[in-house]
Amino acid sequence: MEKKKVAVILSGCGVYDGSEIYESTLVMLALDKAGVAYQCMAPNVEQLHVINHLTGEEMQEKRNVLVESARLARGEIIDLADANPDDYAGLIFPGGFGAAKNLSSFAVAGADMVVNPTVANFTQSMHMMNKIIGLVCIAPVMAPLLFGEGVKCTIGTDKDTAAVISAMGGKHQDCPVEDFYVDEERNIVTTPAYMLAGSISQAAIGIDKLVGVVIARLRFYVI
């Protein structure tokens, strides 16, 4: 019987306008070290904007989220619209501002945000099958819209972001960088990573634990 993979949804390439590169790499490394197959995917949409990561300034050009995410995946990536939730045993969202800019409109709309429909459809289909879903760093801001009122999650200890999660109906849980929080009812696991981390090794502690929870709870995965 074929092994089912873990889906990894990326949002571009680079912390300020896409997926956080270290977080994404740590997620993939932890899965690979455990012998768990994964498939990177991203929505085929235009980025909100492009940021010069050297200066922090917006650049006057356009980039595609799927094309940029392919940089992180070494080209091994698919269009999220072509992904079948039945083919995956779990799902992980690395962080980075792309989650708040390209996968959702949190960065510009706050509590009035919306989630990209392709992202929402795939994620909610996975959730309806009770498959484990992990969200890293800023990605948990999407949790109330993806999983409904009362969902419990963490982005660390940032009060402003936690207040937005609460305003959307979520229940934020303070959490240190090296730990994680599991919403047992909804089968959701979250960790702060670079919302609190001061180094890649510090971010790795919580991410490794989150991936460990995902692996332990994979459904329909055949070893």
C-alpha positions in Angstrom: 0.0 0.0 0.0 1.3 3.4 -1.0 2.5 5.7 1.8 0.5 8.9 2.2 2.4 12.2 2.2 2.3 15.3 4.4 1.3 18.4 2.5 3.4 21.5 3.1 1.8 24.7 1.9 4.2 27.5 1.1 3.5 31.2 0.5 6.5 32.4 -1.5 10.2 32.7 -0.7 11.5 35.1 2.0 10.3 36.1 5.4 8.9 39.5 4.5 6.8 38.6 1.5 6.6 34.8 1.5 7.5 31.7 3.5 10.1 32.0 6.2 13.0 30.1 4.6 14.5 28.7 7.9 11.1 27.6 9.1 10.2 25.9 5.8 13.5 24.1 5.7 13.3 23.0 9.3 9.8 21.5 8.7 11.0 19.6 5.6 14.2 18.5 7.4 12.3 17.1 10.4 9.9 15.2 8.1 12.7 13.8 6.0 14.8 12.8 9.0 11.8 10.8 10.3 11.3 9.1 7.0 8.0 10.8 6.3 7.3 11.8 2.7 6.0 15.3 2.0 4.8 17.4 -1.0 5.2 21.1 -1.2 2.4 23.1 -2.8 1.4 26.7 -3.1 -1.5 28.8 -4.7 -0.8 30.0 -8.2 -1.5 33.6 -7.4 0.4 36.9 -7.5 2.1 38.0 -4.3 0.7 41.0 -2.5 4.0 42.8 -3.1 7.7 42.1 -3.3 10.1 43.2 -0.5 13.8 43.9 -0.9 15.1 41.7 1.9 18.3 43.8 2.1 16.7 47.1 2.6 13.1 46.2 3.8 11.7 48.4 1.0 8.9 47.5 -1.4 10.1 46.8 -4.9 8.3 47.8 -8.1 7.8 44.4 -9.6 5.4 41.5 -9.4 6.1 37.9 -8.5 4.0 34.7 -8.4 3.6 32.8 -5.2 3.9 29.3 -6.8 7.0 30.3 -8.8 8.7 31.8 -5.8 7.8 28.9 -3.5 9.4 26.6 -6.1 12.8 28.1 -5.0 12.3 26.7 -1.5 11.1 23.3 -2.8 14.0 22.9 -5.4 11.3 22.8 -8.1 9.5 19.9 -6.5 6.2 21.6 -6.0 2.6 21.5 -7.3 -0.2 24.0 -7.7 -2.4 23.8 -4.6 -5.4 23.8 -6.9 -4.3 20.5 -8.3 -3.8 18.9 -4.9 -6.3 16.2 -3.7 -6.8 16.2 0.1 -7.4 12.4 -0.1 -3.7 11.9 -1.1 -2.3 13.5 2.1 -2.2 12.3 5.7 -1.4 15.6 7.3 -0.7 19.3 6.6 1.8 21.8 7.8 2.0 25.6 7.2 5.4 27.2 7.7 5.3 30.8 8.8 6.6 34.0 7.2 4.6 37.1 6.2 3.5 35.3 3.1 0.9 33.5 5.3 -0.4 37.0 6.2 -0.1 38.5 2.8 -0.5 35.8 0.2 -2.4 33.0 1.8 -4.6 35.5 3.7 -5.2 39.2 3.9 -4.3 39.5 7.6 -1.5 41.9 7.0 -3.8 44.5 5.4 -7.2 43.7 6.9 -6.5 42.4 10.5 -9.6 40.8 12.0 -11.5 41.5 8.7 -9.1 39.3 6.9 -10.1 36.6 4.4 -8.2 33.4 3.5 -7.4 32.5 -0.1 -10.2 30.2 -1.3 -7.9 27.5 -2.6 -6.0 27.5 0.7 -9.3 27.4 2.7 -10.9 24.6 0.5 -7.9 22.3 0.8 -7.3 22.9 4.5 -10.9 22.6 5.5 -11.2 19.4 3.5 -8.3 17.9 5.4 -9.8 19.1 8.6 -13.2 17.5 7.8 -11.3 14.2 7.6 -9.8 14.9 11.0 -6.3 14.9 9.6 -3.6 16.6 11.7 -2.8 20.1 10.7 0.2 22.1 12.0 0.7 25.9 11.7 4.0 27.7 12.5 4.8 31.3 13.5 2.2 33.8 12.1 0.2 31.1 10.2 -2.1 30.4 13.1 -3.8 33.8 12.5 -5.8 31.9 9.9 -7.0 29.3 12.4 -10.3 31.0 13.3 -11.4 31.3 9.7 -10.2 27.8 8.8 -11.4 25.9 11.8 -14.2 27.9 13.3 -14.9 29.9 16.5 -13.3 28.6 19.6 -10.2 27.1 18.0 -7.2 27.2 20.3 -3.8 28.2 18.9 -0.7 30.1 19.7 1.6 32.6 18.0 3.7 33.0 21.1 3.1 36.0 23.4 2.5 38.9 21.0 -0.6 40.7 22.5 -1.6 42.6 19.4 -1.7 39.5 17.2 -3.4 37.5 19.9 -6.1 40.2 20.2 -6.9 39.8 16.5 -7.2 36.1 16.9 -9.6 36.6 19.8 -11.5 39.2 17.8 -12.1 36.5 15.1 -13.4 34.0 17.6 -10.2 32.1 18.3 -8.8 31.4 21.8 -5.1 32.3 21.9 -2.8 30.4 24.2 0.5 32.0 25.3 3.4 29.7 24.6 7.2 29.9 24.8 9.3 29.5 21.7 10.5 26.0 22.5 7.0 24.6 23.0 3.7 24.0 21.1 0.0 24.0 21.7 -2.4 21.3 20.6 -6.2 21.9 20.2 -7.2 18.3 20.9 -10.8 18.8 19.8 -9.8 20.1 16.4 -6.5 18.1 15.9 -4.5 21.4 15.3 -1.0 22.0 16.5 0.8 25.4 16.6 4.2 26.7 17.6 5.6 30.3 17.8 9.0 29.8 16.0 10.2 33.2 14.7 7.4 35.0 16.4 9.7 34.6 19.4 12.9 32.9 18.2 16.2 34.7 18.3 18.1 32.1 16.2 17.5 29.2 13.9 18.5 26.7 16.6 15.9 28.2 18.9 13.2 28.1 16.2 14.1 24.5 15.5 13.2 23.3 19.0 9.5 24.1 18.7 9.3 23.2 15.0 10.8 19.8 15.7 8.2 19.2 18.4 5.4 20.3 16.2 6.5 18.0 13.4 6.8 15.2 15.9 3.1 15.8 16.9 2.1 15.7 13.3 4.0 12.5 12.6 2.5 10.8 15.7 -1.0 11.7 14.6 -0.9 11.0 10.9 -4.0 9.1 9.9 -4.0 6.6 7.1 -0.2 6.7 6.9 1.3 3.3 6.3 4.8 2.6 7.6 
